[in-house]
């Protein structure tokens, strides 16, 4: 009796398509369980640190979510940290990461410097300021300006970002849709569903545990609009938040506003920035042109080259579009 010939990928695909609905459901469920168990095992097991064992002294290794369409990262924290590194002109390398790459605290972004891991964008920035004497980035500010920057940073993190999460939760499928399918592997459609569900749950958890948790949807949106109006009034006609020189707050502000302006959906927040607070839109364009000349490559070719300065010799490819490009 001859051995059965293994099915090739096309034959397997055809066989799956010919299955009845209940059969497809069973197969999808089996694949989902098979995919989830290794993921759950990974999340429950501690890993060694650092991940980069052949590190170079003084080099910052940045771990973050993979590049996405329209915007280099769908995470404001990731975009904030990488933008700050560029503003501070510190040497860093983007370490290739998948969706399962997480810090010891179970989150991204995080950095490794001289074999030490530092999680959370704000703590990472503080560590780098102390280690590389980059406090000078903000040293020229008066005590009043530093206090104002601190207050607005809290406003962005604790109020505006939480307010806009409502739109991200309502459009979770579109947000996750910015991630190239290759990051989900062979079973991209199934994995993307899991990631979308997980993202939706995380958004809901953050909103409910924030100071806005007891408010209605419209009240939360309204508070976000007031935050945007406050940022616009303080920025005024200045090039950057505190004047002509970019500081740490500009990285935070740029990341938060970019999440709104480059979102693959419409919102009252985006409309307000474009119509009423256009100085914020110009600020985002200014930051993008100066510190992200490789924006197009990062969002189309998904490059992670940290040597972005080589792009400064050529004009950036256009400015932010008011209407985001439609996804395939």
N, C-alpha and C positions, 0 to 999 in steps of 0.2 A: 504493500500500500504506500503510495507516494505521499511525501510531506506536503501539507497545504502551503500555498504560496502566500507570503505576507501581503497585506493590502498596502498600496502606496497612498500618499496623502490625498490625491484626487479621488481615488476609490473610496477612501474613508469618508471624505467630505460628502460624496454622492450618497453613501449609505446612510449618513446622518440626516441628510436632507429628505431621504425617502421614509424616514421613521414617522410614525403617527405622532400626534401632539404629546400623548402621554409618554411615548418612548423618548422624545426629545427632552421632556421634563426630567425623566429619570437620568438620562445621560448628563444633562446640565447639572443636576443635583450632585451626581457622583463626581464630576469634574470639580465642582465648587468645593466639595468636602476635601478632595485630594489636594486642591490648591490651598485651601485655608489651613489645613493641619500643619504643613511646614511653616506657614506664616505665623501661626499661633505659637509653634515651638520656638521660632526665632525670637518673637517678642518676649517670651517667658524666660529665655536664657540670656545670661549676662555674657558679654564678649570681653575680649582682652582690650586693653588700651595702652598705647595708642594704636589706631588702625594703620597709620603710616609708620612702619618700623624702620624704614630707610630714610627718615627725615633729615633735612639739612638744618643746621642751626640758623635761627633768625628768620626762617621762611614760615609764613603763615599758610596752613593747609585748611582750605574752606570746604566744608561739607554742607550741601544744601540739596533742595529738590532739583530734579532734572529741568533743563531748559524747556520752555513752552512757547506756543505760538502767541503772537501779539505783544507779549510782555516776557522778559527773560525769566521771571518766576511768578507763579500764582500766589506765592507767600510774601506778604509785606515784610516780614522779619528777614527773610533771605535777601530780598532786594535791598532792604535797608542796610544790612551788614556789608554786602558786596559794594554798594554805593559808597558807604563810609570808608571802606578800604581804598577806594579810588580817590575819594576826596583827600584822605590822609596821605596818599601816595606811598602806601606800604607794599612791600613785595609779598604777593600771595599766589597760591596755586589752587585752582579749582580741582578737587579730587573727584573723578568720575563716580557718580552715585546713582543707585537705583531708588525706587520708591521705598524699598525696605531698609535703606541705610539710615540708621538712627543713632543719636547720641546715647550716652550712658543713662540719660534721664528720659529716653524714649522719644526725643523730639529732634527737629532740625530748625534752624541751622546750628552748627557748632564748629569750632575751630580747634586745631591742634598746633601748638607752638612748642618747639623743643621737647616734644614727647608728652606735653601736658594738654589735656582736653578742657575746653571751656565752653559751656553750653549757654544758650540764650543770647540773642543779639546784643542786648544792653550790657550784660556782664562781660561778653566778649570784647565789646568796644572799650569798656572801662579797663579791662586787663591790658589791652593793646596800648591804650593811652599811657598807662603807667610803665609798661615794659619798653616801649619805643619812644617815650617822652613826647607823645603826640597830644598831650594836654595843651600844647602850644596852639593846637588847632582852634581852641576856644579861649586861650589865655588873654587875648587882646580885649575880650568882652568885659564890661563892667560887672560888678556884683548884681546890679539891677537887671542887666541883660541876661546874665546867667540864670537868675531866678525866673525871669520871664520865659526863657527857653525851656527850663525844667517844667514849668507849669504847662506850657503848650505841648511838650512831649507827653506829659500825663494825659492831657486832653485828647491827643491823637490816639494813644494806646488804649485808654480806658473808656473813651466816649465815642469819638468819630469812627474808629475801627469797629467797635461793637455795634454801632448804629448801622453801618453799611453791611455788616454781616447778614442782616435781614435779606438784602438783595442777593447776596452770594448764596444764602441758603435756598432762596426761592428759585435760583438759577444754578443749582449745584451741578446739574448735568452739563450745562454750558461751560462752567468753570473747569470741571474735570475734562471736558472736551478739548481744552487747550493743550492738554498733555498729549504728545505724539503717541499713537497706538503702540509703537515699538516698545515703549516702556512697560506695557502690560504683558508682553510675551505672546505666545501662540494663541492663548485663550483671551485675547484682548477684550472682547465684548463682555465676557463674564467677569473678568477682573475689574473692568471699568465700572461695572455695576456695583461691585463690592466697595470700591474706592469711593464712588459717589455716595453710597449709603453711609459709609464711615464719615465722609466729609460733612454730609448733612447733619449727622448726629453730633459731630464736634461743634459745628456752627451753633446748633440749638443749645448745646451745653454751655458754650461760652456766653451766649446771649442771656440765658436764664440765670447764670451765676454772676453776671455783671451788674453794675448799678442801674442798668436799664431794664433789668429782668421783670420788674413789676409794672412796667408801662405797656400801653397798647402799641400795636405796630405803627400806627400813624404818629403817635407821640415819640417813638424811638426815631423814626425817620425825620421828624421835625427837629429833634435835638441835634441830629447829625447835620442838618442844614444850618443850624445856629453855629455849630462848630466850624463849618466851612466859612460862614460869614465872618466869624471872629478871626480866622486865619487870614482871610482876604484883607480885612481892615488893618491888621497889624503889619502885613507885608507891604501894603500900600504900593508905592512906586519903586520900592527898593529892588535891587537885583536879586538879593538873597534875604533870608529871614532877618538878619541883623545888619545888613548893609551891602557893601560891594564884595565882601569876602565870604565864601561859603564856610559854614561851621557844621558841627555835628547835627544840629537840629534840622539842617537842610536835607540830610540823608533820610531822616525819619519822615519829614514832611513830603519829600519826593516819593518815597515808597508808598505811603498811604494814599496820596492823590493819584499816583499812577494806577493803583488798584481800582480806582473809581473810573478814571478817564479811559483806560484801556480794557475795561471789562467788556465781555462779549454780550452785553445786554444793556438796555437803557434803564436809567434810574433818575429820580428827582435830584439826587446828589450830582450826577453827571450834568444834567440839564442846568442846574444852578451854577456850577462852575463855568460852563460854556457861555451862559447867558448873562449872569449877574456878577460873577467873580472871575472875569477873564484874566485878571492878573495872576491867578493861581495856575491857569492853563499855560500862560506864558512862562511862569516859573518852571513848570514841568518841562516845557520845551527847552528852556535854558539849561537846566540840569542835564537833560538827556543829551543835548548837543555837546556839552562840555565833558561829561563823564561817561557817556555811553555812545561813542562814535561807532561802536560795533553792534548797536542795537539790532539792525537789520539781520546781520549774520547770526546773532544770538537767537533770534526769533524765527528764522527761516531755515538756517543750516544747523541751528542748535549748538553753536560753537561755545566753548568754555574757556577760550584763550584769555588769560588774565593780562596779557601784554596789550591792553587796549590802546595804549598811547601811539602805537604804530599807525592806528587809523586816523589820528589827528591831522596827518599831513594831507588827507583828502576830505572834502566836505561831507558831512553826514548826509545820508540818503533821505532827504525830506524831513518833515516835522510831523508831529502827532496829528493824525487825522481825527476830525470831529466824529466821524462815523466809523466804527471798527469794521475791518474787512470780514466778510462772511466766511464762516468755517465750511470746510468741505463736508 
